[in-house]
Amino acid sequence: MNPTLGVGLAVGAGYLYQIDEGSYPSISGIGALYTDTDSKAFAVAQSANFKGNDWKIVGGVGAYDLNLEFYGVGSGAGDDDRFLPVNQQGWFAGV
């Protein structure tokens, strides 16, 4: 168990396929996360190759809402179960 993020479940799936003959395989993927601190995140990604590898499209996007428990540096605060609640929200994208 990670006390900062809590206990949860992360799942992911991908699909590998070939768009046209002579091109490298392409892949589409999706992933999600949920924890007992009500933290959640998801992402989708794509890498596509076509036209005999003359064209390639790569990118992804996702969002997160994380409820963290910051215990500080060292073991003192963690041993006393003292923490600072931190919430981080945002999104990300890349190509």
Secondary structure as UniProt FT lines:
FT   TURN            3..5
FT   STRAND          8..17
FT   TURN            21..22
FT   STRAND          26..35
FT   TURN            36..37
FT   STRAND          40..50
FT   TURN            51..54
FT   STRAND          55..70
FT   HELIX           76..79
FT   TURN            80..81
FT   STRAND          84..94
//
